[in-house]
């Protein structure tokens, strides 16, 4: 995809600070890190988002993210790790090429997630959403 910044990085048209390459996936430093040491794990083949990425590629991505997280813990002495993955503009996906963010966290890094819960009105509303999702699962499984 010639307009995809990650595809341009993968084919060498744009510079990056790569830390991992297994032939199918690469990992490189995020140029706009949430916390220094923030890494992106990306398949070399272009898939826009989670729902179009084959399960075997997803499995390889999360295994690579796990390896990177372990390296961050050891090498950077991180106190914790966030692994994030967003799908679609509404979810905050900026580059439409599936990727996982592996973010080292430190007790004093100053970063805080602005997570404001929006509770269900009652258990009936929660059950209604659960039922819709279960129906979606049945359709996906062909049942």
Secondary structure, 3 states (H helix, E strand, C coil): CCCCHHHHHHCCCCCCCEEEECCCEEEEECCCCCCCCCEEEEECCCCCCHHHCCHHHHHHHHHHHHHHHHHHHHHHCCCEEEEECCCCHHHCCCCCCCEEEEEEECCCCCCCCCCCCCCCCCHHHHHHHHHHHHHHHHHHHCC
